[in-house]
Amino acid sequence: MADSGTAAEGKAGPALPGGEAVGDELKDDTPGVSGEVMLVNTDSFEECNHDLDTQFSGGEDGPDSPLRKVHREQENELVGGMGNVSLAVEEGKQGSEGSGEAAAAAATDDSEEECVDEEYLHSPEWIQKEKHVFILSESGKPIYTRYGKEDRLVTLFGLMQALVSFVADSEDVIRCIVAGDHKFVFLVKSPLILVGVSHSVASIPQLIMQLTYVHNQIVSVLTGSALTRMFEKRRNYDFRHLLGGTERLLDNLLNMLDSHPSFLLGGVQCLPLATATRDTITQTIIQYCSKIKNLVFGLIICQNQLISLVRMKKFLLHPADLHLLFNLVNATESLKTSENWMPICLPKFDPNGYLYGHVSYLADDCEACLLLLSVDREQFFTLSEAKQKIVDRLRRHHCLEGINTAIRTSAYTVGAVGAPELRHFLYKSKTTAQFTCPEYTAPYVHL
């Protein structure tokens, strides 16, 4: 492992936030690290974009799904995925009877609301936003808008659904419309339709990639099979009831997509850390987690950077899934104050089932967050105990101090490279799916 821990200083396993020396101590069926790559690598933006834009079946877990493979590896009879999870559905119907006066008043209110909505659509403040993102169901039900309120954009959502349906009637799929300096990009992921409208410099493939990340964020909350099953059961179902409270995840993800190069590169940035410190962190996670059945991934992250990752040997973590974990931690302030137990779907690992995550910060005086992901929904207390042991050992070996020091001092400028005419760069190791870049300096500013 290189001392800096960045992608620029290694071509293969040694640059990873793990360690080859400790990998040999682990059996095939236990969580751990090997000298092999830890992340699924992508060679280019085009390949990453194509990889992200693959459709999933939306059905139940098949016999070869990763979650089922984990259970077989551990010879465990627990059922993973959505098999035993029931989704709440809307109950009852609104009464349709009313007096003639009430009906007339309602019609008047509707007319006034339509006028207000029409004015809102022509608001300069709303129109001049550089990039809009809309999500709706195939039946035209509004789900999300980056700016404004969905209920005030019903007419616009209906128009977008009509465009998709019109093209679908010709046995085709609408992809994009270019009008002047505006790009209208459509991503149809049944039962959802995602639309991006932009007058930024982002290309159409970049916008499609961003919409795919937004879709994956929704899948991470509900799973693909749950989305499909609910839509088949009730085509007019309002998905906002299931996605309530996740707007912050979508908002934060879109902000990151606008400014962070990891999405464009399909890679992960590692926190530069001394080799001895990172090895101690990795060995500590292995020491207290290697005997825990059904634990698939264990990782420590900080400020959208990876510090250490251990895994069940036969499974890799895709950068796109790791980006969603970064977003979850970055967008959820409440994680800082308690230990949390939550279902997390990783779409590239298995889009139709949940992993169960123990998520908590290492300590009040350390910004690093520990995530332990298992297929066993009953392991909270086991993982909580392991977390406490991990923190105690890291504190004894001064690793928390090392992490804090790295956070404060690890950033570097382009001048450190020693190339006088170089103003900025991004470097990605295709083997490890890691990248490094300096801080922005004049004439550039951090977005």
Order of alpha helices (4+ residues) and beta strands (2+ residues): alpha-beta-alpha-alpha-alpha-alpha-beta-beta-alpha-beta-beta-beta-alpha-alpha-alpha-alpha-alpha-beta-alpha-beta-beta-alpha-beta-beta-beta-alpha-alpha-beta-beta
